[in-house]
Amino acid sequence: MKPKDKRRAKRSPCPVAATLDVIGDKWTLLIIRDLFAGKSRYRDLAASPERIASNILAARLERLQSCKLVRTRASTEREGSSEYRLTPKGRSLLPVLAAMRDWGLAHVPGTAAKVGVGAGG
């Protein structure tokens, strides 16, 4: 018998809890935000203002790929490196990010939308 993969196990059938199991950690939505903003290379994602550690970035990108939110392809600019792109499933998170941005601007003093998030990615 195979042990359960705890990263993929759902806590409950509640859609909010299940969504948090996929994107609810501290870093995942920031990575998705940066992909929407046009970043596609590992080094660009690592250079975000929040300063994500490289081991955490690598783990989150791997998880985003396994959840089919992000796909990777060989870089056309640099041999041996990859580019990350949002899948249609990943792009469907744009309204979630927009709602979080709007809520933060309205309710968290001192916030400012400094990263432009478009429909790309």
Buried (B, 14 or more C-beta within 10 A) or exposed (E): EEEEEEEEEEEEEEEEEEEBBBBEBEBBBBBBBBBBBEBBBBEBBBEBEEEBEEEBBEBBBEBBBEBEBBBBEEBEEEEEEBBBBBBEEBBEBBEEBEEEBEEEEEEEEEEEEEBEBEEEB
